[in-house]
Amino acid sequence: MQLRPYRSALYVPGSKPRAIDKARGLACDAILFDLEDAVAPDEKDRARATLATALAEGGFGRRARIVRINGADSPWGGADLAALPDLACDAVLLPKVSGPGDLDAAAARTELPLWAMIETPAGVLAAPEICGHPRLQGIVLGSNDLVGDLGARSRPDRLPLMLSLQLCLLAARAAGVVALDGVYNAFRDADGFAAECAQGRDLGFDGKSLIHPDQIAEANAAFAPSIAEIALARRQIAAHRAAEADGQGVAVVDGRIVENLHVAAARALLARAEAIAEL
């Protein structure tokens, strides 16, 4: 099970030295250094060199450093893959992954852990195979592209995306990899963003990909165990331990049965809280 928190994963353009430098002091759990969508075609080569220099300088603390490269079918994907040995990062994020073959091609070119953007209908339908790839560490939902490919309408409740979100999450959980929810575009809409964070957390995502630093605090709070959840977990563990000492297989906390499965979930929650506290 992943103990490193991924509550907040901020996209940062690889072509913007000032944005990269600012990211060194932000409270996000991961930085998604972007060489793809956030970089104009005539800036690709310069962005690659700029990012290599910044990563070599370091200063990003315990934040996960993940580089999103251009697709293999683009004019820049090959150069991005060739540059990976010179990028001091923790993982590489591949765009528009439609099947495990896309991961095989990248795995043959780098030793870095792989992440996959799932942002097409083909990617959603192949999510179990993608998440089961031996080199895969996590997935990021590309909800904007997915809405477009589906011909769906964006809604606050994300009803048109719900099946896709859950299929990807099921695949990630079955394979034991990290699952990050898609971005929320209206970064000045604090209430809407909070609601979508709560929905993503309730579904089971580990965190959310972000487009603006102002979204970090809310994502960190939403995807972290609350004080009440931590207190309940401790009481469940203690009650179950006391019940076992009395020869009982189950305990009761707040009028609810506590069995082994609840204790396992409580211990996982406390481990996640401890990992966050160590940041």
C-alpha positions as YAML, in Angstrom:
chain: A
units: angstrom
residues:
- id: 1
  name: MET
  ca: [0.00, 0.00, 0.00]
- id: 2
  name: GLN
  ca: [1.23, 3.49, -0.89]
- id: 3
  name: LEU
  ca: [2.11, 5.49, 2.22]
- id: 4
  name: ARG
  ca: [3.46, 8.56, 0.41]
- id: 5
  name: PRO
  ca: [0.59, 11.07, 0.35]
- id: 6
  name: TYR
  ca: [-0.72, 12.26, -3.01]
- id: 7
  name: ARG
  ca: [-3.47, 14.56, -1.79]
- id: 8
  name: SER
  ca: [-2.49, 17.41, -4.10]
- id: 9
  name: ALA
  ca: [-0.63, 17.10, -7.41]
- id: 10
  name: LEU
  ca: [0.01, 20.49, -9.03]
- id: 11
  name: TYR
  ca: [0.65, 20.88, -12.75]
- id: 12
  name: VAL
  ca: [3.61, 23.20, -13.36]
- id: 13
  name: PRO
  ca: [4.69, 24.19, -16.90]
- id: 14
  name: GLY
  ca: [8.19, 22.97, -17.66]
- id: 15
  name: SER
  ca: [8.82, 26.11, -19.69]
- id: 16
  name: LYS
  ca: [8.26, 28.55, -16.80]
- id: 17
  name: PRO
  ca: [11.33, 28.93, -14.53]
- id: 18
  name: ARG
  ca: [9.48, 31.23, -12.13]
- id: 19
  name: ALA
  ca: [6.60, 28.77, -11.72]
- id: 20
  name: ILE
  ca: [9.04, 25.91, -11.16]
- id: 21
  name: ASP
  ca: [10.93, 27.92, -8.55]
- id: 22
  name: LYS
  ca: [7.69, 28.88, -6.77]
- id: 23
  name: ALA
  ca: [6.71, 25.19, -6.62]
- id: 24
  name: ARG
  ca: [9.69, 24.54, -4.34]
- id: 25
  name: GLY
  ca: [7.87, 26.36, -1.55]
- id: 26
  name: LEU
  ca: [4.33, 25.11, -2.09]
- id: 27
  name: ALA
  ca: [2.60, 22.62, 0.20]
- id: 28
  name: CYS
  ca: [1.53, 20.21, -2.55]
- id: 29
  name: ASP
  ca: [2.37, 16.52, -2.16]
- id: 30
  name: ALA
  ca: [3.40, 16.09, -5.79]
- id: 31
  name: ILE
  ca: [4.44, 18.28, -8.70]
- id: 32
  name: LEU
  ca: [3.41, 17.30, -12.21]
- id: 33
  name: PHE
  ca: [6.06, 19.03, -14.30]
- id: 34
  name: ASP
  ca: [4.37, 19.41, -17.66]
- id: 35
  name: LEU
  ca: [6.14, 19.17, -21.00]
- id: 36
  name: GLU
  ca: [2.90, 18.43, -22.86]
- id: 37
  name: ASP
  ca: [-0.27, 20.55, -22.86]
- id: 38
  name: ALA
  ca: [1.16, 23.50, -20.92]
- id: 39
  name: VAL
  ca: [4.05, 24.04, -23.36]
- id: 40
  name: ALA
  ca: [3.64, 25.58, -26.81]
- id: 41
  name: PRO
  ca: [5.08, 23.61, -29.77]
- id: 42
  name: ASP
  ca: [7.92, 26.08, -30.37]
- id: 43
  name: GLU
  ca: [8.87, 25.95, -26.67]
- id: 44
  name: LYS
  ca: [9.20, 22.17, -26.30]
- id: 45
  name: ASP
  ca: [12.99, 21.93, -26.61]
- id: 46
  name: ARG
  ca: [13.62, 24.90, -24.34]
- id: 47
  name: ALA
  ca: [11.16, 23.58, -21.76]
- id: 48
  name: ARG
  ca: [12.94, 20.23, -21.66]
- id: 49
  name: ALA
  ca: [16.29, 21.95, -21.00]
- id: 50
  name: THR
  ca: [14.78, 24.36, -18.47]
- id: 51
  name: LEU
  ca: [13.22, 21.53, -16.51]
- id: 52
  name: ALA
  ca: [16.42, 19.46, -16.56]
- id: 53
  name: THR
  ca: [18.33, 22.37, -15.04]
- id: 54
  name: ALA
  ca: [15.71, 23.03, -12.37]
- id: 55
  name: LEU
  ca: [15.45, 19.38, -11.33]
- id: 56
  name: ALA
  ca: [19.23, 19.11, -11.12]
- id: 57
  name: GLU
  ca: [19.27, 22.13, -8.79]
- id: 58
  name: GLY
  ca: [16.77, 20.35, -6.50]
- id: 59
  name: GLY
  ca: [15.12, 22.01, -3.55]
- id: 60
  name: PHE
  ca: [11.75, 20.29, -3.96]
- id: 61
  name: GLY
  ca: [11.86, 18.56, -0.58]
- id: 62
  name: ARG
  ca: [9.77, 15.43, -0.18]
- id: 63
  name: ARG
  ca: [7.37, 16.34, -2.95]
- id: 64
  name: ALA
  ca: [6.99, 13.66, -5.60]
- id: 65
  name: ARG
  ca: [8.55, 14.95, -8.84]
- id: 66
  name: ILE
  ca: [6.60, 13.54, -11.78]
- id: 67
  name: VAL
  ca: [7.27, 14.66, -15.36]
- id: 68
  name: ARG
  ca: [4.48, 14.52, -17.92]
- id: 69
  name: ILE
  ca: [6.04, 14.01, -21.33]
- id: 70
  name: ASN
  ca: [4.57, 14.29, -24.80]
- id: 71
  name: GLY
  ca: [2.98, 11.28, -26.43]
- id: 72
  name: ALA
  ca: [5.06, 8.83, -28.42]
- id: 73
  name: ASP
  ca: [3.07, 9.68, -31.55]
- id: 74
  name: SER
  ca: [3.91, 13.39, -31.25]
- id: 75
  name: PRO
  ca: [6.98, 15.11, -32.76]
- id: 76
  name: TRP
  ca: [8.44, 15.56, -29.26]
- id: 77
  name: GLY
  ca: [7.77, 12.27, -27.48]
- id: 78
  name: GLY
  ca: [10.97, 10.58, -28.60]
- id: 79
  name: ALA
  ca: [13.15, 13.47, -27.48]
- id: 80
  name: ASP
  ca: [11.35, 13.57, -24.12]
- id: 81
  name: LEU
  ca: [12.00, 9.86, -23.56]
- id: 82
  name: ALA
  ca: [15.64, 10.27, -24.56]
- id: 83
  name: ALA
  ca: [16.03, 13.10, -22.05]
- id: 84
  name: LEU
  ca: [14.64, 11.17, -19.06]
- id: 85
  name: PRO
  ca: [18.07, 9.96, -17.82]
- id: 86
  name: ASP
  ca: [19.02, 13.63, -17.40]
- id: 87
  name: LEU
  ca: [15.87, 14.51, -15.44]
- id: 88
  name: ALA
  ca: [16.20, 14.11, -11.67]
- id: 89
  name: CYS
  ca: [12.59, 13.05, -11.19]
- id: 90
  name: ASP
  ca: [10.71, 10.28, -9.40]
- id: 91
  name: ALA
  ca: [8.44, 9.10, -12.22]
- id: 92
  name: VAL
  ca: [7.25, 9.79, -15.75]
- id: 93
  name: LEU
  ca: [3.60, 10.49, -16.62]
- id: 94
  name: LEU
  ca: [2.45, 9.31, -20.06]
- id: 95
  name: PRO
  ca: [-0.47, 11.09, -21.76]
- id: 96
  name: LYS
  ca: [-3.51, 9.45, -23.35]
- id: 97
  name: VAL
  ca: [-2.58, 5.88, -22.45]
- id: 98
  name: SER
  ca: [-5.01, 3.61, -24.27]
- id: 99
  name: GLY
  ca: [-3.56, 0.25, -23.30]
- id: 100
  name: PRO
  ca: [-0.60, -1.55, -21.71]
- id: 101
  name: GLY
  ca: [1.30, -1.42, -24.99]
- id: 102
  name: ASP
  ca: [1.79, 2.32, -24.52]
- id: 103
  name: LEU
  ca: [3.45, 1.57, -21.18]
- id: 104
  name: ASP
  ca: [5.61, -1.19, -22.68]
- id: 105
  name: ALA
  ca: [7.05, 1.27, -25.18]
- id: 106
  name: ALA
  ca: [8.04, 3.71, -22.44]
- id: 107
  name: ALA
  ca: [9.27, 0.97, -20.10]
- id: 108
  name: ALA
  ca: [11.76, -0.08, -22.75]
- id: 109
  name: ARG
  ca: [13.27, 3.42, -22.73]
- id: 110
  name: THR
  ca: [13.42, 4.30, -19.02]
- id: 111
  name: GLU
  ca: [13.90, 2.69, -15.63]
- id: 112
  name: LEU
  ca: [11.66, 5.27, -13.94]
- id: 113
  name: PRO
  ca: [8.30, 4.26, -12.47]
- id: 114
  name: LEU
  ca: [5.45, 4.94, -14.88]
- id: 115
  name: TRP
  ca: [2.22, 6.86, -14.41]
- id: 116
  name: ALA
  ca: [-0.62, 6.91, -16.92]
- id: 117
  name: MET
  ca: [-3.06, 9.60, -17.92]
- id: 118
  name: ILE
  ca: [-6.41, 7.94, -18.52]
- id: 119
  name: GLU
  ca: [-8.32, 10.46, -20.61]
- id: 120
  name: THR
  ca: [-9.92, 8.59, -23.51]
- id: 121
  name: PRO
  ca: [-12.74, 6.04, -23.78]
- id: 122
  name: ALA
  ca: [-10.19, 3.43, -24.87]
- id: 123
  name: GLY
  ca: [-8.10, 4.16, -21.80]
- id: 124
  name: VAL
  ca: [-11.07, 3.80, -19.47]
- id: 125
  name: LEU
  ca: [-12.07, 0.46, -21.00]
- id: 126
  name: ALA
  ca: [-8.47, -0.77, -20.75]
- id: 127
  name: ALA
  ca: [-8.00, 0.52, -17.19]
- id: 128
  name: PRO
  ca: [-7.62, -2.97, -15.63]
- id: 129
  name: GLU
  ca: [-4.81, -3.87, -18.03]
- id: 130
  name: ILE
  ca: [-3.18, -0.46, -17.67]
- id: 131
  name: CYS
  ca: [-3.29, -0.53, -13.88]
- id: 132
  name: GLY
  ca: [-2.02, -4.09, -13.85]
- id: 133
  name: HIS
  ca: [1.17, -3.21, -15.73]
- id: 134
  name: PRO
  ca: [4.19, -4.19, -13.59]
- id: 135
  name: ARG
  ca: [5.87, -0.81, -13.97]
- id: 136
  name: LEU
  ca: [2.82, 1.33, -13.25]
- id: 137
  name: GLN
  ca: [2.78, 3.36, -10.04]
- id: 138
  name: GLY
  ca: [-0.30, 5.52, -10.51]
- id: 139
  name: ILE
  ca: [-2.98, 6.93, -12.78]
- id: 140
  name: VAL
  ca: [-4.26, 10.47, -13.30]
- id: 141
  name: LEU
  ca: [-7.74, 11.05, -14.70]
- id: 142
  name: GLY
  ca: [-7.83, 13.42, -17.65]
- id: 143
  name: SER
  ca: [-11.43, 14.47, -17.22]
- id: 144
  name: ASN
  ca: [-11.36, 17.39, -19.66]
- id: 145
  name: ASP
  ca: [-10.32, 15.24, -22.61]
- id: 146
  name: LEU
  ca: [-12.66, 12.50, -21.54]
- id: 147
  name: VAL
  ca: [-15.67, 14.82, -21.48]
- id: 148
  name: GLY
  ca: [-14.80, 15.93, -24.99]
- id: 149
  name: ASP
  ca: [-14.31, 12.43, -26.36]
- id: 150
  name: LEU
  ca: [-17.55, 11.24, -24.82]
- id: 151
  name: GLY
  ca: [-19.47, 14.17, -26.25]
- id: 152
  name: ALA
  ca: [-20.73, 14.74, -22.71]
- id: 153
  name: ARG
  ca: [-21.73, 17.96, -20.99]
- id: 154
  name: SER
  ca: [-19.85, 19.18, -17.94]
- id: 155
  name: ARG
  ca: [-22.06, 19.17, -14.84]
- id: 156
  name: PRO
  ca: [-21.28, 20.06, -11.22]
- id: 157
  name: ASP
  ca: [-22.23, 16.54, -10.13]
- id: 158
  name: ARG
  ca: [-20.05, 14.93, -12.85]
- id: 159
  name: LEU
  ca: [-22.82, 12.43, -13.56]
- id: 160
  name: PRO
  ca: [-21.70, 11.89, -17.19]
- id: 161
  name: LEU
  ca: [-18.23, 10.89, -15.92]
- id: 162
  name: MET
  ca: [-19.24, 8.79, -12.95]
- id: 163
  name: LEU
  ca: [-18.98, 5.39, -14.64]
- id: 164
  name: SER
  ca: [-15.55, 6.28, -16.06]
- id: 165
  name: LEU
  ca: [-14.29, 7.56, -12.70]
- id: 166
  name: GLN
  ca: [-15.43, 4.44, -10.89]
- id: 167
  name: LEU
  ca: [-14.11, 2.01, -13.50]
- id: 168
  name: CYS
  ca: [-10.67, 3.61, -13.29]
- id: 169
  name: LEU
  ca: [-10.76, 3.68, -9.51]
- id: 170
  name: LEU
  ca: [-11.80, 0.02, -9.34]
- id: 171
  name: ALA
  ca: [-8.90, -0.90, -11.61]
- id: 172
  name: ALA
  ca: [-6.43, 1.11, -9.55]
- id: 173
  name: ARG
  ca: [-7.59, -0.39, -6.27]
- id: 174
  name: ALA
  ca: [-7.49, -3.93, -7.67]
- id: 175
  name: ALA
  ca: [-3.89, -3.36, -8.77]
- id: 176
  name: GLY
  ca: [-2.81, -1.40, -5.69]
- id: 177
  name: VAL
  ca: [-1.73, 1.75, -7.55]
- id: 178
  name: VAL
  ca: [-2.35, 5.44, -6.79]
- id: 179
  name: ALA
  ca: [-5.42, 7.08, -8.35]
- id: 180
  name: LEU
  ca: [-5.62, 10.86, -8.76]
- id: 181
  name: ASP
  ca: [-8.84, 12.64, -9.69]
- id: 182
  name: GLY
  ca: [-8.94, 15.07, -12.62]
- id: 183
  name: VAL
  ca: [-8.57, 18.84, -12.50]
- id: 184
  name: TYR
  ca: [-11.21, 21.42, -11.64]
- id: 185
  name: ASN
  ca: [-11.03, 24.16, -14.24]
- id: 186
  name: ALA
  ca: [-12.75, 27.07, -12.46]
- id: 187
  name: PHE
  ca: [-9.89, 27.66, -10.02]
- id: 188
  name: ARG
  ca: [-11.55, 30.79, -8.58]
- id: 189
  name: ASP
  ca: [-14.71, 28.85, -7.71]
- id: 190
  name: ALA
  ca: [-13.73, 27.79, -4.20]
- id: 191
  name: ASP
  ca: [-17.10, 26.27, -3.31]
- id: 192
  name: GLY
  ca: [-17.31, 24.23, -6.50]
- id: 193
  name: PHE
  ca: [-13.76, 22.99, -6.06]
- id: 194
  name: ALA
  ca: [-14.42, 21.99, -2.45]
- id: 195
  name: ALA
  ca: [-17.51, 20.05, -3.52]
- id: 196
  name: GLU
  ca: [-15.60, 18.19, -6.23]
- id: 197
  name: CYS
  ca: [-12.76, 17.38, -3.81]
- id: 198
  name: ALA
  ca: [-15.28, 15.96, -1.35]
- id: 199
  name: GLN
  ca: [-16.87, 13.90, -4.10]
- id: 200
  name: GLY
  ca: [-13.51, 12.55, -5.25]
- id: 201
  name: ARG
  ca: [-12.51, 11.67, -1.70]
- id: 202
  name: ASP
  ca: [-15.86, 9.98, -1.07]
- id: 203
  name: LEU
  ca: [-15.40, 7.91, -4.23]
- id: 204
  name: GLY
  ca: [-12.00, 6.78, -2.95]
- id: 205
  name: PHE
  ca: [-9.40, 8.75, -4.89]
- id: 206
  name: ASP
  ca: [-6.04, 9.36, -3.20]
- id: 207
  name: GLY
  ca: [-5.90, 12.99, -4.24]
- id: 208
  name: LYS
  ca: [-6.58, 15.52, -6.96]
- id: 209
  name: SER
  ca: [-4.59, 16.98, -9.82]
- id: 210
  name: LEU
  ca: [-4.55, 20.78, -9.66]
- id: 211
  name: ILE
  ca: [-4.08, 23.68, -12.05]
- id: 212
  name: HIS
  ca: [-3.50, 26.50, -9.54]
- id: 213
  name: PRO
  ca: [-1.60, 26.86, -6.24]
- id: 214
  name: ASP
  ca: [-4.71, 28.32, -4.58]
- id: 215
  name: GLN
  ca: [-6.28, 24.85, -4.80]
- id: 216
  name: ILE
  ca: [-3.61, 23.11, -2.73]
- id: 217
  name: ALA
  ca: [-4.87, 23.80, 0.79]
- id: 218
  name: GLU
  ca: [-8.40, 22.61, 0.06]
- id: 219
  name: ALA
  ca: [-7.19, 19.43, -1.64]
- id: 220
  name: ASN
  ca: [-4.81, 18.67, 1.22]
- id: 221
  name: ALA
  ca: [-7.62, 19.05, 3.73]
- id: 222
  name: ALA
  ca: [-10.16, 17.07, 1.73]
- id: 223
  name: PHE
  ca: [-7.95, 14.06, 1.07]
- id: 224
  name: ALA
  ca: [-6.48, 13.82, 4.56]
- id: 225
  name: PRO
  ca: [-8.11, 11.98, 7.46]
- id: 226
  name: SER
  ca: [-10.07, 14.41, 9.61]
- id: 227
  name: ILE
  ca: [-9.55, 14.80, 13.35]
- id: 228
  name: ALA
  ca: [-12.85, 13.00, 13.92]
- id: 229
  name: GLU
  ca: [-11.87, 10.12, 11.64]
- id: 230
  name: ILE
  ca: [-8.53, 9.72, 13.41]
- id: 231
  name: ALA
  ca: [-10.21, 9.69, 16.82]
- id: 232
  name: LEU
  ca: [-12.77, 7.12, 15.67]
- id: 233
  name: ALA
  ca: [-10.05, 4.90, 14.20]
- id: 234
  name: ARG
  ca: [-8.19, 4.88, 17.50]
- id: 235
  name: ARG
  ca: [-11.35, 4.06, 19.42]
- id: 236
  name: GLN
  ca: [-12.20, 1.23, 17.03]
- id: 237
  name: ILE
  ca: [-8.76, -0.31, 17.44]
- id: 238
  name: ALA
  ca: [-8.87, 0.00, 21.22]
- id: 239
  name: ALA
  ca: [-12.40, -1.40, 21.47]
- id: 240
  name: HIS
  ca: [-11.59, -4.35, 19.25]
- id: 241
  name: ARG
  ca: [-8.43, -5.08, 21.22]
- id: 242
  name: ALA
  ca: [-10.47, -5.04, 24.47]
- id: 243
  name: ALA
  ca: [-13.11, -7.31, 22.93]
- id: 244
  name: GLU
  ca: [-10.46, -9.82, 21.86]
- id: 245
  name: ALA
  ca: [-9.03, -9.79, 25.37]
- id: 246
  name: ASP
  ca: [-12.50, -10.81, 26.59]
- id: 247
  name: GLY
  ca: [-12.69, -13.60, 24.04]
- id: 248
  name: GLN
  ca: [-15.02, -11.73, 21.69]
- id: 249
  name: GLY
  ca: [-14.52, -11.48, 17.92]
- id: 250
  name: VAL
  ca: [-16.31, -8.17, 17.47]
- id: 251
  name: ALA
  ca: [-16.68, -4.89, 19.35]
- id: 252
  name: VAL
  ca: [-19.25, -2.10, 19.30]
- id: 253
  name: VAL
  ca: [-18.33, 1.58, 18.90]
- id: 254
  name: ASP
  ca: [-21.00, 4.27, 18.65]
- id: 255
  name: GLY
  ca: [-23.63, 1.62, 18.13]
- id: 256
  name: ARG
  ca: [-21.81, 0.03, 15.18]
- id: 257
  name: ILE
  ca: [-20.14, -3.35, 14.92]
- id: 258
  name: VAL
  ca: [-16.33, -3.29, 14.65]
- id: 259
  name: GLU
  ca: [-14.78, -6.39, 13.04]
- id: 260
  name: ASN
  ca: [-11.32, -7.22, 11.73]
- id: 261
  name: LEU
  ca: [-11.98, -5.46, 8.44]
- id: 262
  name: HIS
  ca: [-12.84, -2.24, 10.25]
- id: 263
  name: VAL
  ca: [-9.68, -2.49, 12.33]
- id: 264
  name: ALA
  ca: [-7.59, -2.96, 9.17]
- id: 265
  name: ALA
  ca: [-9.20, 0.13, 7.64]
- id: 266
  name: ALA
  ca: [-8.62, 2.09, 10.86]
- id: 267
  name: ARG
  ca: [-4.93, 1.15, 10.92]
- id: 268
  name: ALA
  ca: [-4.55, 2.15, 7.27]
- id: 269
  name: LEU
  ca: [-6.16, 5.51, 8.01]
- id: 270
  name: LEU
  ca: [-3.80, 6.14, 10.93]
- id: 271
  name: ALA
  ca: [-0.81, 5.16, 8.80]
- id: 272
  name: ARG
  ca: [-1.94, 7.67, 6.17]
- id: 273
  name: ALA
  ca: [-2.32, 10.36, 8.81]
- id: 274
  name: GLU
  ca: [1.17, 9.63, 10.14]
- id: 275
  name: ALA
  ca: [2.67, 9.83, 6.63]
- id: 276
  name: ILE
  ca: [1.03, 13.23, 6.12]
- id: 277
  name: ALA
  ca: [2.27, 14.46, 9.51]
- id: 278
  name: GLU
  ca: [5.85, 13.60, 8.50]
- id: 279
  name: LEU
  ca: [5.80, 15.90, 5.47]
...
